Amino acid sequence: MAETNMYGSTDGNKQGQYSFDDKATTLGTPFASRGKQSAILTLYFQTLLPQIDHEFKNKQIPFWVIKGPAMANRYYPKPSQRTYTDIDLFVENHQWEKSLQILRELGGQCLEPKKWMGNLFRSTFLFDGFPVEIHRSLLVDRPIDSQLIKNSRSTKIPGVSWAKEPSAEDLFVYLCGHGAFQHLFDEIHWLYDLNCLLLTEANKIDWNYLLMRGQDMGLSRAIGVSLILLETHYGHCFPQVVNKAPWYLRMTCRRFLSPERIRKQAHLRPRFLYLLYKALLRDSFREVVRYSWSRLKK
């Protein structure tokens, strides 16, 4: 087996060979660890999620789990190596009100909903102080569509039989958008999740389908920049045709979105570069203007 580097990719990945390095995925690394408090949260959610799954199954309401528990149980050698501080659930828009009612009946306390760019696309419930987010859109103005539903798969989360997960391609696209739009990779574990996904799925991913989904979702630039960062920091190798980032993002993202900067960028004053990149990662000029205007009004 090819020798792994410190980030978990292999020297042989150009030939499509991938493996995990235990040193790269322990809780001691800055990429997978969130500390003791997050470990406690994770244990609580491992009990809560099967209860949620049972109630949604009783009501015959489909729902999806992504990020934290889905990533931990599918892509990490040990689920405990990927802690998380909340659960993210997705439902179809026409099941939204019924889903909120289920969470209330389970004892969840609904917080005041927050609108993003005038759009209410998620709601948060607290269970004994532990947050559960339920979404009816993948990202702002990006609803779950029939293609994601059609290609979804069974989950690997223990004790959960009804919930689904997105396909590898749809999950990759979503993680790129979430990391770019909502965090600008200022928490490095979003990029590390993508690395772990590739270590397992790289030889199975349909890149043509993935790029098409990225275009459909308006996430081509987010995907392009994510791939550049994965090449730079984790040693992955992708076909040239895959990268859809425009030249100015290709030329600058390695410098301005490096791990040393992204952990600090959100807190810098002025935050010009941080906000500029979050705008430029939008696919259309209309979205760039809309995002910039929403930030200027704050």
Summary of the structure (lengths in Angstrom):
residues: 298
radius of gyration: 18.8
end to end distance: 52.5
largest distance: 54.1
contacts: 942
relative contact order: 0.11
helix: 52%
strand: 11%
